[in-house]
Amino acid sequence: METPGVAALLDFRGRVALVTGAGGLGRGIAARFAEAGAAVVVHYRRHVDEAAALVSRITREGGRAVAAAADLVREDEVASLMARAVEAFGRLDVLVNNAGTYPVSGILEMTSAEWDEVMASNLRTTFLCTQAAARQMSRQEAGGAIVNITSVEAESPAPGHSHYNAAKAGVLMYTRAAAQELAVHRIRVNAVAPGLIWREGIEEAWPDGVARWTRAAALGRLGTAADVADACLFLASPAARWITGASLTVDGGVSTRPVF
């Protein structure tokens, strides 16, 4: 196998990336892929204005992007989303499964409907999107790369998040299983497990949590969308050409903290 030159490792020109849930963290991921030269499909479910603003920003800066709406728990809408990506840009090379929800509910108070909703929005969507994208990628000579956004909570549970913890742990195992099965189609599947990511107003909304995280993080700060996006770029790029079924933790070193 020919080894790519260093300058080409993060060059996504001529490639197409679909980012689900492209608001908040997803917005940063989509913008970073566009900066690297990819044509980007910006997925949204409800926030059409945010998606349109991101597409406008990318195109204004010389990139290519389209917005596409879909309810990712519905198989027919996922199929339409993939078709929209191919219709817009002719192929699909990268899928970032970022869409999901992050509610808080204790085990004794949680309803079965709350449990089902979190499983659907985090785990079912990953399955449906991965399957649909892999069917498209398998028809392409170059295959593709899939990156699933999990969480440090997939392996280190947090109180009030048992449904989310379980869903993200499921995504992690699904990543490994998909990597095993899809390699024959030249499709690599990996995961990025973020820690606490900064967002507007988080210091005011959760000052105690931010302070505790900052103290626990070896690098002394919250993460940013760009920190996670760069991990996605790496795993989707030729720089990670012999990496599949892996999970890259992006948490500023919180996971290195002693447990006792």
C-alpha positions in Angstrom: 0.0 0.0 0.0 1.3 3.4 -1.0 1.9 5.7 2.0 0.4 9.2 1.6 2.6 12.2 1.9 2.4 14.2 5.1 0.8 17.2 3.3 -2.1 15.0 2.1 -3.0 13.4 5.4 -5.6 15.9 6.4 -6.6 17.0 2.9 -10.2 16.2 2.3 -10.6 17.9 -1.0 -12.7 15.8 -3.3 -14.3 14.0 -0.4 -17.9 14.3 1.0 -18.7 14.3 4.8 -22.1 14.0 6.4 -22.3 15.3 10.0 -25.5 14.4 11.9 -26.8 16.7 14.5 -24.8 19.6 13.1 -25.7 22.1 15.8 -23.5 22.8 18.8 -20.7 20.3 18.8 -21.8 19.1 15.4 -21.5 22.6 14.0 -17.9 22.7 15.0 -17.2 19.3 13.4 -18.9 20.2 10.1 -17.0 23.5 9.9 -13.7 21.8 10.5 -14.3 19.2 7.7 -15.2 22.1 5.4 -12.0 23.9 6.4 -10.1 20.7 5.5 -11.6 20.8 2.0 -14.5 18.4 2.3 -18.0 19.0 0.8 -20.2 18.9 3.8 -23.8 17.7 4.4 -25.1 19.5 7.4 -27.9 17.5 9.0 -30.5 19.0 11.3 -33.9 17.9 12.7 -35.5 21.1 13.9 -33.1 24.0 13.8 -33.2 25.0 10.1 -32.0 28.5 10.8 -28.8 27.3 12.5 -28.1 24.8 9.6 -28.7 27.5 7.0 -26.3 29.8 8.8 -23.6 27.2 8.9 -24.0 26.4 5.2 -23.9 30.1 4.4 -20.7 30.5 6.4 -19.0 27.5 4.7 -19.9 28.7 1.2 -19.0 32.3 2.0 -15.5 31.0 2.9 -15.2 29.1 -0.4 -16.4 25.7 0.7 -19.3 23.5 -0.4 -22.2 22.5 1.8 -25.9 21.7 1.9 -28.3 21.4 4.7 -30.6 18.4 5.0 -33.4 17.7 7.4 -34.2 14.2 8.8 -35.6 12.5 11.8 -32.9 9.9 12.3 -35.0 7.4 14.3 -37.1 6.9 11.1 -35.5 4.5 8.6 -37.1 6.1 5.6 -35.8 9.6 6.5 -32.3 8.2 7.0 -32.4 6.7 3.5 -33.6 10.1 2.1 -30.8 11.8 4.0 -28.2 9.6 2.4 -29.8 10.0 -1.0 -29.6 13.8 -0.6 -25.9 13.6 0.2 -25.2 11.6 -3.0 -27.6 13.8 -5.0 -25.7 16.9 -3.9 -22.1 15.7 -4.2 -22.1 12.4 -6.0 -20.7 10.2 -3.2 -20.3 9.8 0.5 -16.9 9.3 2.1 -17.3 10.2 5.7 -20.1 9.9 8.2 -19.9 11.4 11.7 -22.7 10.1 13.9 -23.0 13.0 16.3 -26.8 13.3 16.7 -28.2 12.5 20.2 -29.8 13.7 23.4 -28.4 14.2 26.9 -31.2 14.4 29.4 -30.9 13.9 33.2 -33.2 11.5 35.1 -32.6 9.3 38.1 -33.2 5.6 37.9 -36.1 5.6 40.4 -37.8 8.5 38.7 -37.1 7.6 35.0 -40.0 6.5 32.9 -39.8 3.8 30.3 -40.6 6.4 27.6 -37.6 8.5 28.7 -35.4 5.4 28.5 -36.7 4.5 25.0 -36.2 8.0 23.7 -32.6 8.2 24.8 -31.9 4.7 23.3 -33.5 5.7 20.1 -31.9 9.1 19.7 -28.4 7.9 20.6 -28.1 4.2 19.6 -30.9 3.5 17.1 -29.8 6.6 15.0 -26.2 5.4 15.0 -27.3 2.0 13.7 -29.6 3.3 11.0 -27.1 6.0 9.7 -24.2 3.6 9.8 -26.1 1.0 7.9 -27.3 3.4 5.2 -24.0 5.1 4.8 -22.1 1.8 4.6 -24.4 0.6 1.9 -23.5 3.6 -0.2 -19.8 3.4 0.7 -19.6 -0.3 -0.2 -20.5 0.6 -3.7 -17.6 3.0 -4.0 -14.1 1.8 -4.8 -12.5 3.8 -2.0 -14.8 2.7 0.8 -15.2 5.2 3.5 -14.8 6.2 7.2 -17.4 6.4 10.0 -16.8 8.2 13.3 -19.3 7.7 16.1 -19.4 10.3 18.9 -19.7 8.4 22.2 -18.8 9.9 25.5 -16.4 9.3 28.5 -19.7 8.2 30.1 -19.7 5.1 27.9 -17.0 3.6 30.3 -17.3 5.9 33.4 -21.0 6.4 34.3 -22.4 9.6 35.8 -25.4 9.8 38.1 -28.7 10.8 36.5 -27.5 9.5 33.1 -28.0 5.7 33.3 -30.0 5.7 30.0 -27.4 7.9 28.3 -24.5 5.9 29.8 -26.0 2.6 28.5 -26.8 4.1 25.1 -23.3 5.4 24.6 -21.8 2.1 25.8 -23.9 0.5 23.2 -22.6 2.8 20.5 -19.0 1.9 21.6 -19.6 -1.8 21.2 -21.5 -1.2 18.0 -18.5 0.7 16.7 -16.3 -2.3 17.3 -18.8 -4.7 15.8 -19.3 -2.5 12.7 -15.5 -2.1 12.3 -15.2 -5.9 12.2 -17.9 -6.5 9.6 -17.4 -3.5 7.4 -13.6 -3.8 6.9 -14.1 -6.1 3.9 -15.8 -3.2 2.2 -12.8 -0.9 3.0 -14.9 1.0 5.6 -13.3 2.0 8.8 -15.4 2.6 11.9 -14.1 4.4 15.0 -15.3 6.4 17.9 -14.5 9.7 19.7 -15.3 9.9 23.4 -15.5 13.5 24.5 -15.5 14.8 28.0 -17.1 18.0 29.1 -17.3 20.4 26.1 -17.6 24.2 26.5 -20.8 25.8 25.3 -22.2 29.3 25.6 -23.6 29.8 29.2 -22.3 26.6 30.7 -20.4 28.4 33.4 -23.5 30.1 34.6 -25.8 27.0 34.2 -23.5 24.6 36.0 -20.7 26.4 37.8 -20.0 23.6 40.3 -19.7 21.0 37.5 -17.4 23.2 35.5 -15.2 23.9 38.5 -15.0 20.2 39.4 -14.2 19.2 35.8 -11.5 21.8 35.5 -9.9 20.6 38.7 -10.0 17.0 37.6 -8.7 17.6 34.1 -4.9 17.1 33.8 -4.9 19.8 31.1 -6.9 22.2 33.3 -9.8 23.2 31.0 -13.0 22.2 29.3 -12.8 20.8 25.8 -13.9 22.7 22.7 -15.8 21.7 19.6 -12.5 22.1 17.7 -10.8 19.6 20.0 -13.4 17.0 19.2 -13.5 17.9 15.5 -9.8 17.5 15.1 -10.1 14.0 16.6 -12.8 13.2 14.0 -10.6 14.6 11.2 -7.8 12.4 12.2 -9.8 9.2 12.4 -11.5 9.9 9.1 -8.2 10.7 7.4 -5.5 8.6 5.7 -3.4 9.3 8.9 -5.6 6.7 10.6 -5.6 4.3 7.6 -4.7 1.3 9.8 -7.1 2.2 12.7 -10.5 0.7 13.0 -12.7 -0.3 15.9 -10.8 2.1 18.2 -12.1 4.7 20.6 -10.2 8.0 21.0 -10.8 9.7 24.4 -10.8 13.5 24.2 -11.2 14.6 27.8 -8.2 16.7 28.7 -6.9 13.9 30.9 -9.8 13.5 33.3 -9.7 9.7 32.7 -6.2 9.6 34.1 -7.4 10.7 37.5 -6.9 8.1 40.2 -10.1 6.3 41.3 -8.9 6.0 45.0 
